[in-house]
Amino acid sequence: MTTSVTHPPRRVPGWAKVVTAFVLVLAVLFAGIRLAVLPGIKDLFGTESHDRSGPALLKSVQDMSRYDAASGAFQVVVDLEKDAKYLPAAIRGTRTLYVGAGTVDAYVDLGRVGEKDVSVDAGRTSATLRLPHARLGRPALDADHSYAVSKQRGLLDRLGDLFSDNPNGEQAVQKLAVRHIGDAARSSGLTARAEANTTGMLQGLLHSLGFKEVHVTYGT
């Protein structure tokens, strides 16, 4: 007669149960199963943005006496290439194609007009004004409409981007775009347009005050 021996079931160690449970939880999370009891599980590992910037500080106040008489919108294409002296471009070098959009204002500084620059006849029917020539303001780059079309980098430059605080920095092409926009503004006749607009504004203002003749000149 053969007697069978029944072995008691092997107990699973506690640490194995913990590992198994952890694996099951991860499987549920990464499978994207949405349980009714956990409606926000899809956002469990989501990221949130918090603006912790401090309040803006007023550094200075400056009274403006200039008349912004014209504004020009410009767009330039910057093709900036930087090469190493003894290395091929595939190893070390960058080439960036960047579209820069910006504006430049032209203004007349009315704060420089003195008493000797304004003359009125005895009957207050004729006025003559001498104003300084219109000047260009600083070019302002429009970040919302400026963008990099392409950027080629050598092997060493791509490796350097991995350790850079700002791998997508475009300061060099942005400065170059601002310079080209300023050059374009200087050759666009924007200051002449500003002087014409200023003349029209002053003539309309003085005519409304009863002056029959208004003469406006520019220069020192």
Stockholm file with secondary structure:
# STOCKHOLM 1.0

chainA/1-220         MTTSVTHPPRRVPGWAKVVTAFVLVLAVLFAGIRLAVLPGIKDLFGTESHDRSGPALLKSVQDMSRYDAASGAFQVVVDLEKDAKYLPAAIRGTRTLYVGAGTVDAYVDLGRVGEKDVSVDAGRTSATLRLPHARLGRPALDADHSYAVSKQRGLLDRLGDLFSDNPNGEQAVQKLAVRHIGDAARSSGLTARAEANTTGMLQGLLHSLGFKEVHVTYGT
#=GR chainA/1-220 SS CCCCCCCCCCCCCHHHHHHHHHHHHHHHHHHTCCCTTCTTGGGTTCCCCCCCCCCCCCCCCCCCCEEEEEEEEEEEEEEEEEECSSSCTTTSEEEEEEEEEEEEEEEEEGGGCCGGGEEECTTSCEEEEEECCCEECCCEECGGGCEEEEEEECHHHHHHHTTCSCTTCCHHHHHHHHHHHHHHHHTTTHHHHHHHHHHHHHHHHHHHTTCSEEEEEECC
#=GC SS_cons         CCCCCCCCCCCCCHHHHHHHHHHHHHHHHHHTCCCTTCTTGGGTTCCCCCCCCCCCCCCCCCCCCEEEEEEEEEEEEEEEEEECSSSCTTTSEEEEEEEEEEEEEEEEEGGGCCGGGEEECTTSCEEEEEECCCEECCCEECGGGCEEEEEEECHHHHHHHTTCSCTTCCHHHHHHHHHHHHHHHHTTTHHHHHHHHHHHHHHHHHHHTTCSEEEEEECC
//
